[in-house]
Amino acid sequence: MVSKLRSIALGLGFLLLLLPSLLWAQTATDRSELDQFLKETANQGPQPPIGTKITAANWQQYKAFLPFGMVKLFEGRYQWQMPQDVEIDIGPARYGNLPRTWIEATEKYGSQDRVEVLPNGHFKIENYQGGVVFPNPQEPHRGFKILANVFFAHAPAIFGAGPENTSAIWFVDRFGNISQDTFDFIYRQSGWDTDAGFPRDETYAPGTWYTEWFMEETPEQARYTTTLALYYKDQEEHEVPDNYVFVPSLRRSLRLSASARCAPLFGSEWTNDDAKINGFNGGTAIFDADYLGDRKQIELVQLNNSSGDFPGNYDMPLGFPKPSWGKWEVRDASVIDAHRIPSETRGYCYGNRVLWVDKEFWLPYWVDLFDANHKLWKVAAYENATGDVPTLGHVWVGVAAVNWDLQNTHATIWSPWGNPAHRGHYLNRLTPLEYQNGTKYGSPSGLMQILR
């Protein structure tokens, strides 16, 4: 009898151990469900008219205009799900958000860009000189061409933040606990620059076309921890950007391994491959992409600074934008599934990166990330802001973002307005002179100037 009871107890214990995985198996979303969703919603029908309010009660009427991951949040299949009072207000679409010099570079150089597939399966872009790489991406390699447009999408020659307008990242766990980190950063174009008043190629980081400097301000125990990413023009020689980290306790910088592309950045849901501006910074040598179609999609691209107040201006507990952030637009978009080429997939964290890409900015406004087993893992929303900048015109000026980990019920929220003044990015020559120092804020030697 004792032996029988022991067997029952062991069996129950085994079932309890399995229970989390069994529950996860019931809610896991397979990559094939995305294909089915795109097929079912291919005929999108009449788009939501201006004045439409998409809510928890009527979202299914408009789901053909929503990205896949947002539909999953509305369906409520995960612990992260849309609040019952969610509201997405539709306003008029506004185009004409790119600098004149960028458009001129696209017209001048766009027709000469070519894709070459090397014997090792890597992709190489020939003749790129600035502007949109492939203004009208078509087969062959249509998906890759859109991915290239994303990777080289326009950003101001300099944008960033210092202690006066520091950006904030909030971390939310499954129990609703919130912690906050703040950061200074300087991102800048170091080559192929098309913005007026800047040299085409800078000299502080030879061979690069983009540099990213990112330093933690708070919490105090992590202060001065700094990362630096260098994006090289020759991506066959530099398959992924070079990454460095300055460790304050050592008072020295370390070069990170190329295998660290999946490491979480500062404990967030984002990895090194997740976001240059929006959605993807893995490079174009060892990635390909499948073209999944063109669609009309809702996006928030005229964002105001409301995202700087968390959780006050977020629809909680999900942390979704409130209507006060601005009107959403129905815009032209492309959908691609980006992934590493077959020879480079071993050990990589993501099996699929589905990018919902705006066809004017060529920036993703939504990303669905699937794990190595092709199960939905994270969904990320990017709400873009535009504004008037001297010498540039009405252009992209910032982004607020949320990345929800559906498997582990954790979230990371980012806002450039997350400072007491709700002040946004420094842009181009409006950036204080100190932060225009390319060597200090864009080269490995500059990391050694921290704490001096």
N, C-alpha and C positions, 0 to 999 in steps of 0.2 A: 504493500500500500504506500509506504514511504517512497519507494522507488518510483511508483506511478506518479505521485504528487510532485516529486522532483522533476520528472520528465515533463509534466504539464507546465511547471514553473519555468523550466528552461525554454520550453516552446514559446510561452508567453513573452519571456524576456527577449527571445530572438525576434518575435514579431514587433515588439516595442522598438528594438534597434532598427528594424527595417522600416518602421512607420514613416519617418521623415522622407526617406527615399521613395516610398510608395506614394505618399502625398505629392511629392515633386513630380513623379512619373505621370500623375493624373493631370497636372497643370502645365507640364512642359509643352512649349509650342515648337513644333518642328519647322524647319526651313521650308518644307513642301507646302505648309499652310499659307505662306506668303504667295507662292505661285498660284494657289487656288484663289486667294483673295484678289490678286491682280486680274485673274481670268474672270472672276465673277463681277468685278467692278470695271472691266475694260470699257463698257459702254456707260460712261459716267452720267449721261443725261444732262438736264438743265442744271447749270451751276447755281449755288446759293446766291440769291440777289442781295444787293446792298441793303443793309438793315436786318438781315437774318441774324437770329440768335440761336446758336447751336448749344443745346443743353443735354443733360442726362436723359431727358424725356424724348428728345427728337433726333438724337445723333445718328441713329440708324438710317434716317432719311438722307443724310449727307455723308455717309461713311465712304462713298466712292471718292470723296475729295479730301479724305483724311489719310495720313500715313499709317502704315500697318501697325506700328507699335502704339500709336495713339488709339487705334481701334481696340487693341488689347487692354489698354487702360480703361476704356469705356466699358468693355465686356465684363470687367471685374474678375478676371481669372486669377489674378495675383493679389498678394497683400497690398502692393501698390496699385491703387485704382482711382478713377476719377471721383472727386467729391460730388455729392448729390446736387450741390448748388453751382457746379461748374457752368461757365457761360463764355462762349466765344462769339464775339460780335464782328460781323462782316462789314467792311467798309470798301471804298473804291480802291482799285489797284493803281499805284503810282510807279511809272517807269521813268527812266532818265536819271539813274543813280550812279553813273560812272564818270570818271574824269575825262575831259576832252582829250588829254594827251594819251590816255589808255586806249580810247577808241581809235585815235589816229595810229597808234602802234599796231593795233589789231588789223586795221585796214592795210597798213604797210607791210607787215610781216606774216599775217595769219595764213595767207595762201601758200607760203613756202615751207611750212612745217610738215615734217614727214615722220612716220613711225617705221622703225626697223626692228625686226625680231632677230636677235643675235643667235649664233649656234648654241649657246648655253641656255637659250630660252628666255633670256633677259630682254626687256624692252628698252629701246633707245629712241629719244626724240631728236631729230635732226633739224638744224637751222633755227631753233628758237631764239628770238631776239627781244621778246617783250610783248605785252598785250595778251589777249586770249589766244591760247595755243591753237585750238581748232574751233573757229567761229561757228562752223556748221558741221559738227561731227557726224560722219556717215561710215558705213562699212567700207573696207574691213576694219576691224578693231574699234568699232564704234564705242563700246563700253570703256575701253582703255582711253580713248580720246577724251571722253567726258571726265574720266578720273584725272587725266592730265590737266584739264581745265580747272578742276577743283584744286589740285595741288599748287598750281601757279595762279590762282585767282588773285585779283587786285586787292592789295592792302596799302594803306598810306605808307609813304617812305619811312616814317617813324611814327609809332604809336606806343604809348606806355603810361606808366604811373609811377609817382614817387610817394614819399610819406604824406604829402598834402592831399593826394587824391587816390590813395591806395585802394586796390581792389580787394574784395572779400570772397572767401569760399566758406560755405557752411556745410557741415557734415551732419547727416541725419541717420540714426540707426533704426532698427526695427521696433524699438521701444519708444521712439519719438524723442530721444535725447539729441540735443543740438550742440555742436561745438563750432567755433569760428576761428579761421586763420586769415591773416591779411598779407598781401604781397605787393611788392614793387616789381615792375617789369619794364623792359625796353625791347620791343620787337622792331626790326628795321630791315629795309631792302638794301642789300649790299651789292647787288648786281642786276643787270637788265632793268634798271629803274626807269620808269616813264614819267614820274611826277615832276612838274615844273619846279625849277630851282634846285634840283639835286643832280649830282653827277650820275651818268649812266652806270658806272662801276666805281664803288668805293675801294679804298686801298687798305683798310684796317684788317680785313680778313680775306686775303687773296684766294681766288678760286671759288668763292662762295657767292650765292645770290640772295641769301637770307640768313639772319642771325636772330636768336631769341635768348634774352637774358631775363632770369626770373628769380627774385630773392624774397625769402620769407621775412616778414616784419614781426608778426606775432603768431603763436605764443612766444614768450621771451626765451624759453629753453631751446627753441628752434631758430631764433633770430639769426640772420645773416647766412643761413643755409641757402645756397644759390646754385641754380642749374644754368647751363649754357648749351645751346644747340646750334650747330653750324650746318647749313644746307649747301651742298656743293653743286656746282653746275655739272661736273662730270659724275653722274650717278652710277656709272659702271665701276669707276674706281672707288666711289663712296656709295655703296648700295643703300645705306641708311645714313641719316644725318649723324655727325659726330656729336657725342654728348659728354659734357663734363659736369662735375658737381664740386662746389667749394664746401668743405667741411670745417666749420668754425673751430671745433675742438682741436683739429689737427693743424689749423691755419695753413691749409694747402688744398689744392684742387686735385681731383682724381678723374681720369678718363674712364667712362663707363663702357662696359662690353657691349658689342652690337647685339648680343643675345638678351639685353635688358629692355628690349622694345615693349615688352608686356608688363614691365614693372609699374605698379601704381605710382602716380606722381603725387608726392606729399600726402599719401594715404587716401587719395581720392579715387573715384571710379574711373578717371581718365588715365590712360597710359601714354607712353611716349609716342605711340602711333595714332593717337585718337584725335588730336586737334592742333593744327597750326593756327588757323583762325577758327574754322568750323569743321569738325568731322573727320579729317584725314591728314596725316603728315608722314606717312610711311615711305614716301618716295615713289618713283615711277619705274625703277629698274626691275624690281622683283615682285611687282604687283600687276595683276590684270583685272579686268572687270567685265562682267556680262551685262549687256544692255537689256533692261527689262521693260522699257517703254517710256513714252512721253505722256504726261497727264496734266490736268488742271488740279492744283492743290492749294489748300489754305496755308498761308504763312503769315507770320508777324514780322514785318520788316520796317515799320515806322515806330519802333519802340521808343518810349520816353524813359525817364530815369526812375520810374516806380520800382524797378527790380532791386534798387538799393536798400529797401526796407524789408528785411526778412525777420520773422515770418509775417509781419504786418500786412504787406501787400501781396502775399501769396495765398492761394486757395489751399488751405491745409486740410488733412495732413499730407496730401500728395506733394504740395509745393508747386501747384500749377499756376500760370499767370492769371491774375484777376483782370476783369475788363478794363480797369484803370490803366493798364499798360499800353493800351492803344487798340486800334481796329486791325483785325486780320484781313488779308487780301487773298483773292483767288488768282493765282499766278501760274505762268507756264513753268513746268518742271520736267526733269528727266529722272528716271529711277535706274540705278545700277547696283550690281552686286560685286563689290571689290573683294579680292582675295589674293593671297600670295600665289605665285606660279608653283606648279607641282613640286619642283625640286627644292622649294624653300618652305614647305608647309610643316615639316617635322618640328615638333615642339612649339609651334606657334599657337597663341592663345585663341585667336578668332578663326572660325571656319568661314564666316561670311560677314561682310560689312555692307549692309544695304543702305545706300545714300540716296536721300530724296533731295535733289539738287535744283536750286533756282536757276533758270536759264538766262537770267540777266547777270546776276552776280557770279554765277558758277560756284556758289557756296551752298553746302548742304544746310537745310533748315531742320532736318530730322535725320537721325541715324538709328538703325536697328542692328544690334550687334549679336551675332550667334556664336556660341562657343565652338570648340574644336569638334564636337559631336553634332554640330548643326542644330542645337537647341537655342531658342531665344534666351539671351543672357541679360543684356542691358538695352535700354532705349534712351536716346538723348535728344532733347529739344534745344534748338538754337534760335533765339529771338533776336533779330538784328535791328540795329538802329541806324538811321541815316540823318545827315545834317549838313549844313552849309559850312565849308572849310575854305579859307582864302587860297586862291590859285588852283583849287581842286574842283569846286562847285558843290553840288548836292551829292554826297557820296556816303558810303559806309563809314560809320564813326564808332561802332562798338557792338558788342554782343553780350546778352545775358543767356545763361545756359543752365540746364539741369540734366543730370545723368542718373537715371534710376536703375539700380541693379535689381532685377526682378527675381533672380535666383536666391540672393542673400538678403533681400529687403534692406538695402542701404542706398542712400542717395547723396549726391554732391551737387550743390547749388553754387553758381558763380555769378557775380555781378561786378562790373567795373564801377558802378555807382555806390558800392558798399562802403562808403566813408561818411563821416558826419555831415559833410557839405553836399553829399550826393553829386559829387563832381566827376565827370567822365574822363576819358583818356586825354593825354597830351597828343597832339597831332602835328606832324611835320614841323615847320618852323615855329609853331606855337609852343613847341616843347622847350623848356628851359635849356639854356646853353650847356649846362652841366651834363644833361642827359643826351646831348647830341655828340658826345665823345665816343666815337665808334670803337676805339681801342679799349676803353675802359668797360664799355657795355656790350662789346661784341667780339671779343677775342679771348683766348685762354689766358694770355698774360694779364688781361684786365681783371680776372678773378683774383689775382694775387694782390690787387690794390684794395680789396675789401679788408676792413679792420685796420687800415693804415690812416 
